[in-house]
Amino acid sequence: MTAEPLLEVTDLVRHYPAGKGLLGMGSSKGVVKAVDGVTFAIGPGETFGLVGESGCGKTTIAKLILRIEPPTSGRIMFDGRDVARLTGKELLAYRRSVQAVFQDPFGSLSPRMRVADIVGEILEIHTSMTPAAIATRVGEVLDLVGLRPDQARLFPHEFSGGQRQRIAIARALAADARMLVLDEAVSALDVSIRAQVITLLEQLQADLGVSYLYIGHDLATVSHLADRVGVMYLGRLCEVGDSVTVSTDPRHPYTQALFASALPHLPDDADAAREVAVPVTGEVPSALNPPSGCRFHPRCPLAEARCSAEEPVLVQVDEAHHAACHLLPLTVGRR
């Protein structure tokens, strides 16, 4: 990424107090460290992917960026402005510029509203456009996502799952959003429809220059769609780099295991014989009491004494490629 970042996240932290027992009585049981010091940036027209097991903090980061929740500490900068300090018209402008597309297209669209009202609502809130101008704009964005303008009179239940997700994308883009937060945006769709929506997202980015934060479990989708990928484990980034490098030459043992299990090589791949999958055992530790040192060390087959005592930091292992592991010379894992 060479241009100035559109979105810059620095040392982002979000902790939640644990439950206090029946009816909220008693003392707090501790703090759930959902996000615990995450840093990354997204440039104009760039896609940054976040991957990791369930509960690693990916969706919490999305909520913080969308200002659904406030961070415990850290900073989110958008176009050079501190998001936490935005108020009034500046906050409205931010909400207009950063929109979300969620996993379940049916659940994110009101069943009682026609598509014209669903897509046009943001224009009523954020602009002074006349009803006629709003109707024209709704038709334009529906056409942009591959739907007919006359379908604006229909209700969400009259569309297929893929069409409903296109409506959600049209709603996000109606007011000229500069960034979309895509939280598992295609995982609920059939495989063939998923490919069509991914192609649509790529085309929209090429045409409009919009940036994406893509959050997903499907590593093949994230690797294909994202320019750069961040791998999260228990609230922290353990590896960051361009998507091709991270998926084909992972340096962290967790990333190696994640991609080896999800993206197996073809049988005739000449490098397949050299691939050694990293066996990962056990369950993800609780974010209420994360392990000391490297948070992955209780499940890592390469862990040494140092791994349980010292927390590793992200260090550069290659051009635009960083990983957080004390054993980097041992975890090259080239394929």
N, C-alpha and C positions, 0 to 999 in steps of 0.2 A: 504494500500500500504506500504510494508515493504522495498522493494528495493529502491536504489537511483533513483529518477525520471529521465526519459529520457527527458521529456519536463517539464519545470517549468515556469509558467506565474505568474508574481508578479506585482500587482498594475497597470495592463495594462489599458491605457487610449487612446481613439481615439476620438478627437473632430474635427468637420468640421465647417468651417465658413459658415454661412447662406448666401443666395444670396444677391447681392448688387443692385438688380434692373435691369432695362433694359440695355442691352449691358454691364453689369458689372459696371455701373456707380453708384455713391453714396456710402454711408457708409455701412459697414456690419450690418446685422440685428441681429447679435448675433452668438451663437455657438451651434451647434447640438451635444449633448453629447451622441454619439452612443454607446461608451464603456467608462465606468467611474469608473475605479478602480476594476478590476477583477483579482482574484488570484486563481490558481488551478495548479495541477501537474498531470502528466500521467506517470506511470511506464512502464518498459519494458513488452510487452505482455499484456498490460491492455487496456480496452476500457473505455473511459470517455465520457459520453453523455451530451450534452447541449440541454435543452428544454426551451420553452417559446413562448409567442405570437410573431407574425410577428412584426419586428421592434425593438425587444429587444436587438439586437446587436450580435446575434449568428454568422451570416455570416461575420460580420465585424471582429470578433475575428479570424475566419478562414483566412481572407485576411491578417491580421497582422502576423499570424503564418507562412503563405506561403510567406511572404515578398512581397505581391502584393502592399501593402501600408505600410508606416512607422507609428509606434505608435506616439502619441503626447507625451506620457511619459510612464514610466513603463519599465519592462524588460522581455524578452523572452529568456530563457536559454535552449539549446538543447545539451544534453550529456556534460553538464558542460561548454558550451561556449555561450557567449552572441551573439545572432543571429544578432543584429543590427550592431555589429562590424565585422562581417564576410565579407571578400573581396576575390577576386581572386579564387584560388583553393579551399579555405575553404568554400566559398559561393557556388561554384559549387557542392562540396561534400554535403552541406546541402540540396540544391535543389534536389539532387539525393536521399537523405535519407528521405525527407519529400515530399510525393506526394499527389495529390488530386483526388477524384472521385466525380463528380458533379451530380446534380439531373437529368438532361436531357441527357441520353446517346447518343441520336442522335445529339443534339446540340454541344456536346463536342468532337465529332469525325469528322474529315474532310471528307466530302462526296467525295472528289476527290482523296483520298489516299486509297490504299489497306491496309488491316489489317496488313500485314507484315511491311509496312512502318510506320503505326501508332504506332504499338507496338515497332518496332525496332528503331524509331527515337531517343529515349532517350539514347539508347546504342551507336548510332553514335555520339551523342553530348558528352556523359560523359565517354566513354570508348575508348580504342584503339583496340577493337575487329575487326576481319576481317569480310567481308560480309558473309562468310560461317558460322563463329561462331555466328554472329548475327541471321542468319536464324535458326540455331539450337536452340538458346536461345528463339527466338520467338515461335518456335514449343513447347518448354518445358513449357513456361508460358501459352500458349493457352491450352495445355493439363491440366495444373494445375487448370485452371478455368472451366474445363469441356467442352472445345471446341476441335475440331480436328485440328491437325497441318496443314492439307491440306486446311483448311478454311482461311489460311493466304492470299491466293490469291484473296479473295473476297473483295467487297466494303461494307461499313456499311449498305447501304440500302438493302442488301441481307440478313440481319439478323433480327430477332425479337427484341423487346425492351429489353427483358431479356438477350439475347445473346449480344446485343450491350453493356449492362452494364458489362457483363463479359469481353468484350474486353477492356473497360475502366479500369477495375480492373487489367487485365493482363498488360496493359501499365504501370500502377502505380507500379506494382511489378517487371517489367522486369529488372530493375537495382538494385534489392535487397533493396528496400525501407525499412526503419525501422519504419516508421510511415505513416499512411494514414489519411488524413483529408476527412471524408465522409460527404459531405454536402447534406442532404436529398437524399442519394444515392439510396434509394429504393422506394421513395414516388411516382415516376412517373410510377411504374410498377403495373401490375395486382396483385391481392392479392395472387394468387397461385404462380406466378413467384416471387413475393416479398419474400415469404417464402423460396423459393429455393436459392435466392441470399443471404439471411440472413444466411442460413445454410452454404453456400459456404464461407462467410466471417468468420464464426466461425471456420470452418475447416482450412482455411488458417492461421488464427491466432494460432490455436493449432499446426499446422505443422511448421510454419515459425517464430513464436514468435513476429510478427509485432504488433505494438501498433495502436490503433484507437482513433481519436477524432470524435465522431459521433454526428452530428448536425441534429435535426429533430423536426417535429411537432407531429408525431405519437408516443404518449406516450407509447403505448403497445410495439412498436418496440424498442424504446430506453430502456425501462425497461428490455426487454428480452435480448438485445444485450450488454448493458453496464454493467460494474462492478460497477462503481460509476456514479452518476448523479448530474449535477449542474443545478439548476432552475434559469433562468434569468428573470429579470423584469426591463425594462427601463434602460438598460445599466449596471445593477449590478446583482451579484449573491445574491439571497435571501435564498437559501437553498442548501446544498451540503451533500451528503452521499452515502452509498452503495445503489444500485438501488432497492433492495427489501425493505429496510427500508424506503426510500423516497417515494416509491409508496404505501406502506401499512400503514405507520405511519408518514405521513407528519406533520411538526410542524408549518410551516408558513401558514397563511390564504390563500395566493395566491396558494401555492402548494396544499393545501387541495382542493380548488375549481377546480384547474386544473386537478387533478387526479380523483376527485369524478365525474366530468362530463365526463371524457374520459374513465375511467376504472371502470364501475359500477360493484357491486358485484353480484354474482349469487343469484337467489331468495332463495335458500336453505342455503345460508351462515348464520351461526349462529350469526355472528357479524353484519350482515346487519342492524338489527334493531337498533343497537347503532350508526350507521353512520349518521352523520348530515352534509349535504352538506353546504358549506359556500356560500351564495348567493353573486355574484359579479355583480355589475351594472356599467353602464357608459362605456366610451371609455378609451383606454390607453392614458394618457397625452402625450403631445408633448415632444420629447427629446430636443427641442429648449428651453423649459422652464419647466424642471421637477419640481414636487412639492417639497416643503421644507420638512425636516424631512424624514419620511419613504415615499418612492415614491409610495407605494401602498395605502397609507392612504385615498386618496379621494374615493377609490372604496371598502375599507375594512369595513364590517359591525361591526367589533370589535374595530375600531379605537377610541382612546382617545385623549385628548388634547396634551399629550406628543408626540404622533405619528406625529403630524404636526410640532412639534418644534425641535425634536431631531432625528437625523438619526441613526438607529440601526446598529450595526456591527454584523458580524457572530460570534456566540458564540457556544461552544460545548454543545449540549443537550443530547448526548448519545455517545457511543463509535463510532468514525469515522463518526459522524453525527453533522452538524452545521446548524444553522438557524439564520436569522437576523430579530428579532421581539421583541419589548418591552414587549409583552404580552405572552411570551412563556409559563408560567404556565397555561394560559387560552387557549392556542392553541395546546394542546397536541394532540387532535383529534384521539385518539387511536381507532382502528377498530377491 
